[in-house]
Amino acid sequence: MSSKKDNWVAGINAVASALEHDLEHVREVLLEAGAKNPRITEIEETARRRDVPVRRIPLQSLEGIAGGLRHQGAIARYEAAKPTDEKELPRLVEEAGGKALVLVLDGVQDPHNLGACLRTAAAAGVTAVVIPKDKAAPINATVRKTSAGAADRIPVVSVTNLARTLRALQEMGVWIYGLEGEATTPIHAIDLTGNIALVMGGEGEGMRRLTREHCDGLVKIPMPGDMESLNVSVATGVALFEAVRQRGAKP
């Protein structure tokens, strides 16, 4: 019997990632009976090798449990891990040795966007992702699947008061830049090589007023084409990898 804290991770990549990166929170794996996909077989072998209960069940039953999620023949009952405590932020910044790169998402409410942002953040090697507890998507099964496992690999810090957290980051020596379409300074014109936090606003409304006021500066992504804005996950990728470019990261 699942508890209220459990949810279902659906999809081959999501289930495989949970077994690989967050085994202690996987309670059970359910696979489609008769499925011949070699990756499903690999998931089954991995789960059994790691003493995770595995069951093969009919496709109709699997679809009923998945509740509309695209499962690809594999789901896992997952006891959601607690987000990183905000008290851990000072340690994470200090351990970055003057090269902290923090992503702040101010109210991203679409779980697909949040998952995509986390995936990009993991690829860019961010120190931590900060999200507010209110008016933001929770780290659920959809986020975990869309993130391709990134939600299990990087510190995601859920904070009660985002403005207070931004002030704390500044006290740690982190420079905070908010992405704003109406800003006059292009992002490539600022130095992103030290302790930096990049703030992305939510869908539609962008950054909230208090968040904007706690930024050290506002920057924009130059867009010579005939579009006013980018999807938040796309803008996050552009901004983070400008920081990666400036830092001269090696593959």
Phi and psi in degrees as a GROMACS rama.xvg file:
@    title "Ramachandran Plot"
@    xaxis  label "Phi"
@    yaxis  label "Psi"
@TYPE xy
-81.979  150.607  SER-2
-92.9818  172.534  SER-3
-65.6569  -19.2113  LYS-4
-85.8545  -6.64471  LYS-5
-85.9942  149.718  ASP-6
-143.711  173.702  ASN-7
-106.25  125.129  TRP-8
-91.9195  126.275  VAL-9
-120.629  141.929  ALA-10
110.019  145.91  GLY-11
-59.3344  -48.9541  ILE-12
-64.1564  -42.1405  ASN-13
-65.6965  -43.4664  ALA-14
-67.4408  -44.3925  VAL-15
-61.2359  -40.0676  ALA-16
-66.4961  -40.9187  SER-17
-61.6282  -41.1597  ALA-18
-66.7248  -33.3749  LEU-19
-81.0331  -40.7107  GLU-20
-110.124  -16.8676  HIS-21
-145.269  50.4998  ASP-22
-56.8351  -37.1938  LEU-23
-63.9035  -17.7129  GLU-24
-102.588  0.476624  HIS-25
-88.1901  121.596  VAL-26
-98.4336  -29.3362  ARG-27
-166.59  146.653  GLU-28
-118.653  130.394  VAL-29
-116.104  129.165  LEU-30
-125.664  152.489  LEU-31
-67.7486  126.863  GLU-32
-64.0178  130.685  ALA-33
84.5661  -5.43675  GLY-34
-64.9415  134.296  ALA-35
-102.865  1.37408  LYS-36
-57.9618  123.199  ASN-37
-61.3096  -27.4879  PRO-38
-71.4718  -34.2453  ARG-39
-66.5394  -39.9277  ILE-40
-61.1751  -40.3743  THR-41
-64.1073  -41.6085  GLU-42
-61.2678  -43.7153  ILE-43
-61.1612  -45.1301  GLU-44
-64.7099  -40.8058  GLU-45
-64.0531  -45.5406  THR-46
-61.6615  -46.1845  ALA-47
-65.237  -38.3418  ARG-48
-64.0521  -29.1238  ARG-49
-102.335  16.8124  ARG-50
61.9675  33.6171  ASP-51
-97.3311  127.825  VAL-52
-57.5588  136.103  PRO-53
-129.077  137.197  VAL-54
-133.914  139.976  ARG-55
-97.2639  123.218  ARG-56
-129.856  159.162  ILE-57
-59.1398  151.431  PRO-58
-56.572  -41.323  LEU-59
-61.0259  -40.4833  GLN-60
-67.7521  -39.7561  SER-61
-62.6685  -43.1553  LEU-62
-66.691  -34.0246  GLU-63
-65.2907  -41.3423  GLY-64
-71.3163  -38.9957  ILE-65
-65.7414  -23.0485  ALA-66
60.3223  40.3674  GLY-67
95.4463  -11.6403  GLY-68
-71.3206  144.885  LEU-69
-75.3419  106.914  ARG-70
-98.962  -22.1049  HIS-71
57.6627  21.5285  GLN-72
91.3255  8.98189  GLY-73
-146.975  128.01  ALA-74
-138.593  158.896  ILE-75
-137.351  135.625  ALA-76
-78.728  124.986  ARG-77
-127.221  124.972  TYR-78
-85.898  107.653  GLU-79
-55.8965  129.312  ALA-80
-72.0776  147.866  ALA-81
-71.5223  141.574  LYS-82
-64.9295  159.725  PRO-83
-62.1263  131.831  THR-84
-66.1806  139.452  ASP-85
-63.42  -18.5444  GLU-86
-66.8287  -15.2593  LYS-87
-82.3303  -13.8585  GLU-88
-56.1404  -46.3025  LEU-89
-57.2023  -40.9323  PRO-90
-64.8102  -43.7243  ARG-91
-62.3483  -42.2191  LEU-92
-66.3342  -43.5966  VAL-93
-62.6645  -42.5172  GLU-94
-67.2475  -18.0381  GLU-95
-75.0358  -9.78144  ALA-96
60.446  43.9758  GLY-97
83.3322  4.67555  GLY-98
-123.212  28.422  LYS-99
-63.9706  137.578  ALA-100
-129.37  105.841  LEU-101
-108.634  133.495  VAL-102
-104.053  124.932  LEU-103
-112.275  122.347  VAL-104
-110.139  107.772  LEU-105
-89.7563  84.1141  ASP-106
83.57  38.4103  GLY-107
-75.6413  114.233  VAL-108
-103.656  -16.2141  GLN-109
-83.7159  118.824  ASP-110
-60.806  -29.7434  PRO-111
-67.955  -40.7863  HIS-112
-64.5366  -43.5291  ASN-113
-62.0917  -45.1997  LEU-114
-60.6366  -42.2227  GLY-115
-64.9048  -39.0142  ALA-116
-63.4868  -41.3325  CYS-117
-65.5349  -39.3459  LEU-118
-61.9107  -44.8021  ARG-119
-64.5558  -40.5281  THR-120
-61.2294  -41.9946  ALA-121
-64.1924  -40.9563  ALA-122
-65.0549  -32.0696  ALA-123
-85.6106  -5.28876  ALA-124
72.8722  38.8917  GLY-125
-66.0373  154.7  VAL-126
-74.5239  -42.8499  THR-127
-164.432  155.502  ALA-128
-113.93  128.218  VAL-129
-108.393  128.122  VAL-130
-131.523  147.666  ILE-131
-77.9856  152.51  PRO-132
-73.749  -26.4226  LYS-133
-103.973  152.197  ASP-134
53.7788  41.4745  LYS-135
-148.421  151.184  ALA-136
-66.9378  139.642  ALA-137
-77.8733  163.041  PRO-138
-79.8826  90.2804  ILE-139
-112.678  -169.432  ASN-140
-61.7558  -38.7971  ALA-141
-64.6972  -42.8406  THR-142
-62.4557  -44.3078  VAL-143
-63.1379  -40.9449  ARG-144
-67.7659  -47.4635  LYS-145
-62.6092  -32.3358  THR-146
-76.8677  -6.98409  SER-147
54.7453  38.3233  ALA-148
95.0373  -9.08141  GLY-149
-62.9767  -30.1044  ALA-150
-62.3298  -20.4289  ALA-151
-95.4481  -10.3283  ASP-152
-104.313  -25.1157  ARG-153
-119.01  151.084  ILE-154
-67.2705  120.931  PRO-155
-110.135  114.683  VAL-156
-103.855  113.869  VAL-157
-95.7177  119.639  SER-158
-115.948  148.967  VAL-159
-76.4875  -40.2886  THR-160
-128.578  101.16  ASN-161
-65.2066  -39.792  LEU-162
-60.5857  -42.3269  ALA-163
-63.9112  -38.7252  ARG-164
-65.9925  -38.9621  THR-165
-63.8765  -40.2382  LEU-166
-62.2058  -41.111  ARG-167
-64.045  -39.7858  ALA-168
-62.4126  -41.5024  LEU-169
-62.2768  -38.827  GLN-170
-66.1866  -22.526  GLU-171
-84.6825  -0.817803  MET-172
90.2708  22.0019  GLY-173
-98.1999  128.605  VAL-174
-87.7341  133.601  TRP-175
-113.172  123.013  ILE-176
-121.926  127.444  TYR-177
-98.9607  138.729  GLY-178
-85.6378  122.756  LEU-179
-142.738  124.181  GLU-180
-60.8443  -28.2848  GLY-181
-92.3154  3.01426  GLU-182
-66.472  159.35  ALA-183
-101.389  -18.387  THR-184
-94.7891  123.399  THR-185
-72.4153  147.99  PRO-186
-61.9807  -31.4622  ILE-187
-73.4496  -7.49648  HIS-188
-89.6216  -4.07292  ALA-189
-110.372  158.677  ILE-190
-84.0138  116.474  ASP-191
-113.113  27.1216  LEU-192
-94.63  -12.2766  THR-193
-101.35  -146.057  GLY-194
-75.8545  111.455  ASN-195
-132.31  142.317  ILE-196
-122.214  130.693  ALA-197
-107.745  127.375  LEU-198
-107.821  125.376  VAL-199
-112.548  135.127  MET-200
-81.7345  165.563  GLY-201
-77.1581  174.807  GLY-202
-62.4482  134.808  GLU-203
83.3528  -66.9851  GLY-204
-84.4747  -20.8116  GLU-205
72.824  -155.46  GLY-206
-69.2166  143.565  MET-207
-74.5759  159.262  ARG-208
-56.7602  -48.5782  ARG-209
-62.5438  -36.828  LEU-210
-63.6288  -46.9925  THR-211
-59.205  -41.2741  ARG-212
-67.7957  -20.6379  GLU-213
-94.4492  5.27857  HIS-214
-83.5536  146.188  CYS-215
-76.2658  -22.3741  ASP-216
-166.966  158.159  GLY-217
-114.878  135.82  LEU-218
-132.025  164.191  VAL-219
-130.791  160.015  LYS-220
-94.6116  116.1  ILE-221
-60.6032  131.576  PRO-222
-133.234  93.0835  MET-223
-70.0247  -16.6963  PRO-224
-77.3841  175.992  GLY-225
-89.569  63.338  ASP-226
-140.448  141.682  MET-227
-85.38  -27.5334  GLU-228
-155.791  169.107  SER-229
-114.522  155.509  LEU-230
-56.2047  144.016  ASN-231
-59.7534  -35.4075  VAL-232
-71.0383  -34.8847  SER-233
-68.4442  -45.732  VAL-234
-60.7228  -37.6039  ALA-235
-61.1388  -43.1042  THR-236
-62.5371  -44.4847  GLY-237
-60.8685  -46.7175  VAL-238
-66.2387  -47.8669  ALA-239
-63.6629  -39.9756  LEU-240
-81.0063  -12.6647  PHE-241
-68.4048  -40.5053  GLU-242
-63.8502  -43.0169  ALA-243
-59.29  -43.436  VAL-244
-60.1262  -47.5344  ARG-245
-63.5082  -33.0837  GLN-246
-80.2796  -6.77551  ARG-247
62.7783  39.7318  GLY-248
-62.9542  137.309  ALA-249
-96.1017  145.609  LYS-250
